[in-house]
Amino acid sequence: MQSLKSRILFFSIVTLLVYSSMVSAKTKVTNLVCEYKTNPVGIDILQPRLSWQIESSEQDVFQTAYELKVYKIKGAENSKHLLWSTGKISSSQAVNVDYAGEPLKTGDLVYWQIRIWDQNDKPTKWSDKASWEMGILEPEFWDAEWISASTETETKGSKPSPYFRKDFKNDKKIASARVYVTSKGLYQLFINGIKVSTDLFTPGWTSYKNRIQYQTYNVTDMIQSENTLAAVLGDGWYRGYIGFNNRQNYYGDKLALLAQLEIIYTDGTRNRIVSDNTWKWNTGPLLSSDIYNGENYDARLEQQGWNMPGFDDKAWKDVVIQHLSNSNLVAPQGVPVRAISEIKPLRKIITPNGETVFDMGQNMVGWVRLKVKGSKGDKVTLKFAEVLDKDGNFYTANLRAAKATDTYTLNGKGEEIFEPHFTFHGFRYVKVVGFPGIPDLNTITGIVIHSDMEPNGSFSCSDPMINQLQHNIQWGQKGNFLDVPTDCPQRDERLGWTGDAQVFSMTAAYNFNVAAFYTKWLKDLAADQLPDGKVPNVIPDVLNGGGGATAWADASVIIPWTVYNVYDDTRILKEQYNSMKGWVEYMNKRAGDDHLWTGDYHFGDWLAFATTWSDYPGATTERDLIATAYFCYSSGLLSKIAGILGYTEDEIKYRDLSDQIKTAFNAEFVTPNGRLVSHTQTAYALALSFHLLPENLYDHAAEYLANDVRKFGHLTTGFVGTPLLCSSLSSTGRDDLAFMLLMRKDYPSWLYPITQGATTIWERWDGQKPDGSFFRMQA
């Protein structure tokens, strides 16, 4: 039988075939990527992995062999120095081929090319060259120092953003220039008044106490004879409001900047401009900036040219040096957050309360660009909401403590344009207050932001509601994949809940290329994992170690397994192995000798359907059953992963453990006729999907599941059961019931929110009720 890995390789190659309309038959190699990225700059992986695709005008073309060459270009004569040549390798592998050439060092820029042989042993031409560039591999490379504002205004809540600047000269011809930069907080970096990148929310959100990312940017074309290196910082996740209870300063109360500009001249000499005590700082128009609460910007306080040469900074203050370690600095492995698209509002509404509200037509994540003309001191306030209430008024109760408000004070100098710097909102509706004049549809433009993941393709069918469902799923992913996989993008939460990430991981991989995104996030999961193996409920962990909830913490095993299955990525299994093993061992200790994980708190089948029917108190699945089911499943996955990695002893150990848990599960939770003690759709979906039942009870359990679905005519599942429900039905020959659930339009169902105008996926089945009222969480 064909192995899982070989099947993955076969299907990856088949799906990579692109058929062109060329008249003559031609095959070539295209789309060369390194570590899932095109020509990445600033990576710190010593053996980067290389992947490619095949493009042909013929059908049934596939790779039987390949040859790779990697080289540097040296000297003025552009001679090639070969670092690695594979020769002809008989293999169909086209993804994640490890570099195995000469060791690379900080800043090395290398090029690579590939050619393949097809099924007729005919070679292609060499591909166009691609590249990657190494980042900083040795902490001692940093000469820069962490700099901070010397004094900050003591204000309640968010403080004004600090602005930093440094002038420098350049009088030689430049061969290349790279800037390496990071911050405690968020940063925007400028050279001569121009942002060095379109990346947003840099350096990104990681387990800051263990890992802080730095970015590397090619700024060769930005350097002039007179120059200014400048930055502005925002609170971000580092010291802004985060989590619950109006908490600030989780990671620290002092923002800081670290920047190092490396210039190499054509004569071979170098120059280094670093953050140090020669920099100046001041406050400016950005009076406050917070992810939950929004921004307050006063354009009257702008200092024109502050980030450009020739600016008079005599009134600016000296910075202070923060003596911080650089040992936890790492190059990014994820994908940057960027502004991806723009949306114009569909209509302007005057609500029954007399408020001016714009409808963007799509629940989105980002902000709006404001265009306004007025007098100096006029203040425009922008408030953000996902819905209008049943009377048509602006509704923000679901935001809880998040103010989600941007304010802009005009300088009165003609038409002014404002976009926030360090905040984002989840919204469809925008309320405009204090606008001088009458705003129209050109007043605001929605800026959609998310991690810049590459879409995998598109889907459409003959049913418009199914198409809208897929649209909603994709937009839900866009809104919640903002550097970390969050639960929501609008209220005072926006945390990387592990359960949300786990249950959605396969769907996420279906819609977008999420390999790099998950690789980065899983590093933080391992970093924040407790010494006893417990996995926190949110990653990065800002809830102080609270965790160990089954189905949530199992993200540590299931998401690496998903990435492996979709991308044939064995390295992620190896790198996350200790984390996976730690979690399974934690469960093993909690379960004890009887192999039943009982008595601990878990979220269970979170947000399962509930009703007040006297004979059906709700679709409550015992948490002990769910915990033991996941204990068995993750142990079994760990055994498979150990086998893939060649860890034979662990493969046997965890296979035996999984078998023992399965036996205990059946003795405790299953009757001799295959009925589960929790007679719910979720319980049966778990038992069937995780293969927890003996063969002789499989059909019995499948019939119980089918009968329950037939009885209610709708799903009753929550977080745990919903992702498994339709596949469980289909695997037992009940596609008819799976399609019935899919096509249902009444509450509860996937299509019900669409009948209520939803443009993303709701958190709850009853997020909005048929009468237009909303679910309200009790205090």
Secondary structure, DSSP 8 states (H G I E B T S, - for coil): ---HHHHHHHHHHHHT-EE---SS--EEEEEEEETTBSS-EEE--SS-EEEEEEEESSSS---SEEEEEEEEEETTTTEEEEEEE---EE----S-EE--SS---TT-EEEEEEEEE-TTS-B------EEEEE----GGG----EEE-S-----SSS---EEEEEEEE--S-EEEEEEEEEEESEEEEEETTEES-S-BSTT----TTT-EE-EEEE-GGG--SEEEEEEEEE-HHHHS--SSTT---SS-S--EEEEEEEEEETTS-EEEEE-STT-EEEE-SEEEEETTTEEEEEGGG--TTTTSTT---TTSEE-EEE----TTEE---S--EEEEEEE--SEEEE-TT--EEEEEEEEEEEEEEEEE---TT-EEEEEEESEE-TTS-EE-GGGTT---EEEEE---SSSEEE--SS--EEEEEEEEES-SS---TTSEEEEEEEE---B------S-HHHHHHHHHHHHHHHHHBSSSB-S-SSSS----BHHHHHHHHHHHHHHB--HHHHHHHHHHHHHHS-TTS--BSBSS--STT-B--TTTTTHHHHHHHHHHHHH--HHHHHHTHHHHHHHHHHHHHHHTTTT---SS----STT------TT-------HHHHHHHHHHHHHHHHHHHHHHHT-HHHHHHHHHHHHHHHHHHHHHHB-TTS-BSS-SHHHHHHHHHTT-S-HHHHHHHHHHHHHHHHHHSS----TTTHHHHHHHHHHTT-HHHHHHHHH--SSSSSSHHHHTT-SS--SSTTSB-TTS-B-----
